[in-house]
């Protein structure tokens, strides 16, 4: 059993000391780190946007209310300028 562990350790040690494979291993690890970092950043951004959406919905703000208010405001502006009666 101990001999098998030593052989595995020796093979792994040789692989890590290999000069040709080392840069590829390093680049692969950097790519994996970049992907994990992007995943964390995206999850944080989505969490923040979800919180903002919930706060806006809790305040009673909907797109229908906004469009209705905008239409009323536009009608008042046109009436004030004399373009609408």
C-alpha positions, 0 to 999 in steps of 0.5 A: 500500500505504501509503495502505491502511494509513493508511486502516485506521489512521485508521478504527481511530483514529476508532473508538477515539476514538468517545465512544459506543462507548468505554464498550461497548468498555471493558465488553466488555473487563472482562467478558472479563477477568472470564471469564478470571479465573474460568477461571484460578481454577477451574483452580487449584481443580480442580488442588488438588482433584485433588491432594488426591484423588490423595493420599487414594487413594495413602493407601489411603483409599476410601469402602468402607473408610470405610463399613466402619470406620464400621459397625464403630465404630457396632456397637461403640458400640451394643454398649457401650451395651447396645442390641446384643448 
